[in-house]
């Protein structure tokens, strides 16, 4: 068995003693600092430079803040888009917010928001989970499901307007007399028609979000569930659905806020003269501004849409705790 003879300095240091000076009186050199030193040029930090944000802030102010400020100012004026605006104060706000059209449009808009979410969310979630598989036939079906999203909203509305025509559309086909309804004239039926058409066009987008979310779930979670004897339904409920909470919040926010902007589909379906059963706030804003030449009242409705959209987005963020969520991949 060999023994290692340490130098006097190391032996003393190992026993907690102060290192002795050499016989010639020359002090030992200080030990090299083993701590990692910052790399790169001097003064570089991980924090972003605020100057780099100026282009994005300028573009956002130019295309969002400035138009919003102009609309807010117009809401306090009387303007017919021809003569000069005239300041009227809160007259537009009291007149518009107290009218029957506003109350009806607000209730219809809220109904469209809720019903669209209830229809689109489960369908897009299931389609997203289904198309997340790597089988070839699922890839083909995913491509077919995505077709409605790439079509123009106006073209889609024109096609469905011809299909739903009670005299020359699909209802005129022998054996399909049940479809021969006044889909675009009956206030109850046109609401169902609009919700169906919106879901048909935008479900593929949300299904794509869920498909991407499912493919980000670690495979080890499914292997653990399989080892525990969980079936497909249990795996979906206890593994897939909790891991998709971020995607559900994102999809729901886009869906609910986007429901406030439906205009082109309804406008084309109804020929620009929507009935009282589908006069949601965007349609009411258009009719108030361009049909009645009341740009001040239309600006009031525009500001209401902005406020409602912000409240919905902030409410979802606060209730879901989205701002406190961490990445699903963290620790995986």
N, C-alpha and C positions, 0 to 999 in steps of 0.2 A: 504494500500500500504506500503510495507516494504522498508526500505532503508538499503543499505549496508554501513557499516562504514569501510573505508579503513584504514590501518595502516598509521602512519605518514609518513613512508618512501615511500609507494606506492602513497599516496596522493600528496606528493611533486614531485615525479617523474612524475605523470600524468600531472602536470601543468608545466613541463619543469624545475622545480627547482632542485637544487643539493641535493641529499639525505643527511639528517642530521645524525650526529654521535650519537650513543647511549650515554646515560648518563654516562656510565662507561668508555667512551673514546675508546672502542674497535671498530676498523673499521669493516664495513660490509664485509663479504666474497664476492669475485668477482663472478658475475653471471656465471653460467655454459655456456660454449660455445655450442650453439645449432647447429652450422654448421656441416654438415656430415663429418665424418672422414674417411680417406681411410682405406679400409679393406684389409685383407691379409697381407702377409709378407712384411717387409720393403724392398724397392728397386724394387718392382714389378711394371712394367708399361704395358700399352696396346700395345706398339710398339713391333713388332716381333724381336726375337733375330736373328741377322745375321748368327750366327753359325748354326742355324737350316736349313739355306738355302744351306749350303755347299754340302750335298749329292746330292741335285737336280742340283746344278750348276756343280758339278763334272761329273755327268752322262751326262748332256747336252753337256759339253765340250768334253767328251770322244766320244760320239756317233754323235755329230753334228759339233762342231767347228773343231775338229781335222780332220775328213774326208774332211770337206770343205777346210781346209788349204792344205791338201794333193792334192786335186783336183786342187786347184789354182796353186800350185807349178808344177803339171804335165802339166798344160796348157802351160807352158813356156818351155817344154821339148819335145824331140822326143823320143817316147818309143813305142815299139811293143809288150810289155808285156813279152818279152823273154830276150833281152839284157838289158844292163844298160841304164837308161835314160840319154839323152844328152841335155844339155841346148841349146836352140835355140832362146830364147828371145820372141819377138812378132811375129815370123814367123807363128806360128799356128793361132794366132788371125787374122792376115791379110789374111791368106789363107782361113780360114773357114768363116769368116764374109764376105769376098768378093765373095764367091762361090754361084752358082745358087741354090744348094741344101739347103743352109741355108736360102736364101730369100724365097724359096718355102715353106720350113718347117715352117718358122716363120709366113708366111701368112696363111698357113693351120692351124697352132696352134691357131692363133687369131680367125679364122673362127670357129673352133671347140669350143673355149671358148664362143664366142658370141651366136652361134646357140644353144649350149647346155643350156646356161642360159635362152634364150628365150623359149626353149621347156620345160625345167624341172621346171622353177619357177612357171608359172601359174598352171601347172598340180599338182605339189606337194602342192601348196598353197590351191587349191580347195579340194584336197583329205584330206589334214590336217584339214581343217575347217569341212569337212563332217564327218570324223572319230572322231572328238572331241565330238560329241554327245554321250550320255550315253545309247542309245538304244542297245539292244542285237545284232540286225542284223548288226549294224555298227561295233561292236566289231569283229564280224565274218569276215566282209569284210576287216577290218583293218589287221587282221591276214593273210588273203589271199594276200593283197597288199604287205605285208612284206616279202613274200616268195622269190622274186627275189634277195633281199639283202643278204640273208643267203646262197645263192648258190655261188660256186666258179666261178670267172671270166673266168678261162680257160675252165671249164666245160660248162658254158653258151655259150662261143664263139664256142666251138665244136658243141654244140647242134644247134645253129643257122647256123653254117656252113653247117651242114647236111640238115637243113630245107630249106636253100636258094639255095641248089644245083639245077641248072636248069634241070638236067636230072633225078635225083632221089628224089628231095626234094618236097616241097609243091607245086611247080609250075607244077610238073608232074601229079598232081591230075586232073582228068577230070572236066572241068568247071572252073578251076583256071589257065587257060593258061596265064592270065594277069600277074601272078606272075612268069612266066617262063622268067626271065631276068637274065642277067649276073651281079648279084648284087655285086659280089666280084671281078669282072674284069674290069667293066666300071668305069673310074675315078670319074664320077659324081654320079653314083649309090652307090659306096662303101662309099663315104662320108656320104650320107644319111643313109646308113645301119649302119655305125659306130655310128652316132649321135643317131639313134633310139635305138640301143642296149645299149648304155651308159645310155640313159634316162630310158629305161625299167629296168635297174638294180639299178640305184641310186635314182630314184624318191621316192621309199619307205623311204629311209633314211631322205630326206628333208621333206617328208610328216609327218614323225614322229616328226621332229623338230617343224613344224607348229602346229601339234596336241597338243604338250605340251605347245606351246605358247598360243593357244586359250584357253586352260583350266586354264591358269593363269590370264585371263582377269576377273576383278571383275564382278559378276553377276548384280550388281547395275547399271552398265552402260547400259546393255541390258534392264533392267526394265525401266530405264529413257527413253530410245529410244522408247520403246513400249508405254509408257504413252504419248509421244510426237506424236504418230501416225506414226512412221517410219516403212516402210516396210522392207522386208528381204534384198533387194538390198541396200537400204539406210543404214540399220544397218551394213551391211558388209562393205560398203564404208566409213562410217563416224565413226564407232566404232571399228570393228574388224581389218580392215586394218591399221589404225593409231596405234593401240595397238600392232600390230605385227612388228613394224618398227625395233625393236632390232633383232627379229628372222629373218627378211628379210635380214638384213645386215650380220648376222652370216651365214645364209644359202648361201647367194651370195658369201661371201668370200671363204667358203669351196668349193663351186661349181666351181668358176672361177679359184682358185689356183689349185684345184684338176684336172681341165681339162688339166693342163700342164703335168700331170704324166700318162696319158693314154698310156699304152704300151701293156699289156698282151692280151687285147681283140683284138687289131689290129694285133698283132703278130700271134695269133692263127688263126684268121679269114683268114689271107693272107698266112698262111703256112710259115711265116718267110721271105717272099719275097714280101713286100708291094710295090705296084705300086707308080708311081709318084704322083697320086692323093690323097694319104693318108700318105705321108711320113712326118709326123709331127716331131717336134724337138726331142721327146724321141726316136722315131723310127730312125731318122737320127743319133742320138747319138749312138744307138746300132750298126747300120750298120757301122758307122765310126770307132768305137772302136773294134768290134769283127769280122766284115767281112773284113774291110780294115786294121786291125791291127794298127790303128792309135789312140793310147790312148791319145796322146797329143791333137789331134783335138777333140776327144770325151770329154775330160775334158773342153775344151773351150765351147762346147755346154752345158755341165752340169752347168758351171758358168753362162751362158746366161739364162738358165732356172731358176736358183736361183734368179738372178737379176730381171727377168720379174715377178716371183712370188711375190717377195718383193714389187715391184712397184705396182702391182695390189692390194695387201693387204693394203699397205699404202695409195694408192689412194682411195680405198673404205672407209677406216677409216676417211680420211680427208674430203672427199666430203660428207659423210653421217653424220659427226659429232658424230660418235659412241663413241669416247673417252669422249665426254661431256654429253652423255645420262645418265639419272638417271633410277632407277628401276621403272617399271610400277606399282609395288605394293606400292610405296611410297605414303602415304597419302590416300590410298584406304580404 
